[in-house]
């Protein structure tokens, strides 16, 4: 496990969770994720990426929601846990993410190679 992999795991543990609206995928648009996070995900071919982008969706959004939910990237985990990335349906955890953790995540993302999903 690389230092960045360990960092990702530690940050994931500090992001609060909550229950989404069943069937919603409002936050599943194209996003970028660190190369380390993408390396954990199934490989998608170029035509799958193009089709997802044509619909402004993430390539991992399937007919029943996120196909990689348990391994979803940090940016996906942030949606709904911070006022900066609020859920459009008003869902949220009991306690929003600690501002220090949010800053650490954004710093990590800004300083790692990003891949478009």
C-alpha positions in Angstrom: 0.0 0.0 0.0 1.4 3.4 -1.0 1.5 6.5 1.2 -1.3 8.0 -0.9 -3.4 4.8 -0.5 -3.0 5.0 3.3 -3.9 8.7 3.1 -7.0 8.0 1.1 -8.1 5.3 3.6 -7.6 7.6 6.6 -9.6 10.4 4.9 -12.4 8.1 3.9 -12.8 7.1 7.6 -13.3 10.7 8.5 -16.1 11.5 6.1 -19.5 11.2 7.7 -22.1 9.0 5.9 -25.8 9.4 5.4 -28.7 7.8 3.5 -29.4 9.1 0.0 -32.7 9.3 -1.7 -33.3 5.9 -3.3 -32.8 6.1 -7.1 -31.2 9.6 -7.0 -28.0 10.2 -8.9 -27.9 14.0 -8.9 -24.3 14.0 -7.7 -23.1 11.4 -10.3 -21.9 13.7 -13.0 -18.5 13.6 -14.4 -15.9 14.2 -11.7 -12.1 13.8 -11.3 -10.5 11.4 -8.9 -6.9 10.7 -8.0 -5.0 8.2 -10.1 -4.7 6.0 -7.0 -8.4 5.9 -6.5 -9.1 5.2 -10.1 -6.6 2.3 -10.1 -8.9 0.5 -7.6 -11.9 0.7 -10.0 -12.8 -1.5 -12.9 -11.3 -0.4 -16.2 -13.8 1.2 -18.6 -13.2 1.5 -22.4 -13.1 4.8 -24.2 -16.6 4.3 -25.7 -18.1 3.9 -22.2 -16.4 7.1 -21.1 -17.7 8.9 -24.2 -21.2 7.7 -23.6 -21.2 8.8 -20.0 -19.9 12.2 -20.8 -22.5 12.6 -23.6 -25.1 12.3 -20.8 -23.0 14.3 -18.2 -22.8 11.2 -16.1 -20.0 9.4 -14.3 -18.8 6.3 -16.3 -19.6 4.2 -13.2 -23.2 5.2 -13.0 -25.2 2.1 -13.9 -29.0 1.5 -14.2 -29.2 0.8 -10.5 -26.9 3.6 -9.3 -23.2 3.7 -8.5 -21.5 0.5 -9.6 -18.4 1.2 -7.4 -20.2 2.6 -4.4 -17.9 0.9 -1.8 -14.8 2.1 -3.6 -16.2 5.5 -4.8 -13.6 8.3 -4.8 -13.2 10.9 -2.1 -15.0 13.7 -4.1 -18.1 11.4 -4.4 -18.0 10.8 -0.6 -17.9 14.5 0.1 -21.2 15.2 -1.7 -23.9 16.0 0.8 -21.4 16.2 3.8 -20.4 19.8 3.3 -22.3 23.0 2.5 -19.8 23.5 -0.4 -21.2 20.3 -2.1 -24.8 20.2 -0.7 -27.2 17.5 -1.7 -29.9 19.0 -3.9 -32.5 16.9 -2.1 -31.5 18.2 1.4 -30.0 14.9 2.6 -27.0 15.2 4.9 -25.4 13.4 7.8 -26.3 14.3 11.4 -22.9 16.1 11.7 -21.3 17.7 8.6 -17.7 17.0 7.8 -15.1 18.6 10.0 -13.8 21.7 8.1 -10.2 20.6 8.7 -10.8 17.2 7.1 -12.5 18.9 4.1 -9.5 21.1 3.7 -7.2 18.1 3.8 -9.2 16.3 1.1 -9.2 19.3 -1.2 -5.5 19.7 -0.6 -4.9 16.0 -1.4 -7.0 16.3 -4.6 -5.2 19.5 -5.7 -1.8 17.8 -5.3 -2.4 14.5 -6.9 -2.8 13.5 -10.5 -6.5 13.6 -11.4 -8.4 11.4 -13.9 -11.8 12.3 -15.4 -14.5 9.7 -14.6 
